[in-house]
Amino acid sequence: MPKRILTGTVTSAANEQTVTVSVERRFTHPVLKKTIRKSKKYRAHDEKNTYKAGDSVRIIECAPRSKTKRWEVLEA
């Protein structure tokens, strides 16, 4: 099964080797037929602490790195 790749914006880089990435998805509501924006935050592994808040990054699924980290940052 292929690993998922998501695109999002770094919202926090306060922790060592970890960034918080907010990923937004848009879809049409099935009844209202209105475009809805939903966002979700993911904790991703950033080995060299290269990304700062506001950067646009791509993240990929990986084996669990810690209690909350299941993603790692691809080269943006």
Secondary structure, DSSP 4 states (H G I P E B T S, - for coil): -PPPEEEEEEEE--STTEEEEEEEEEEE-TTT--EEEEEEEEEEE-TT----TT-EEEEEE-S--SSS--EEEPP-
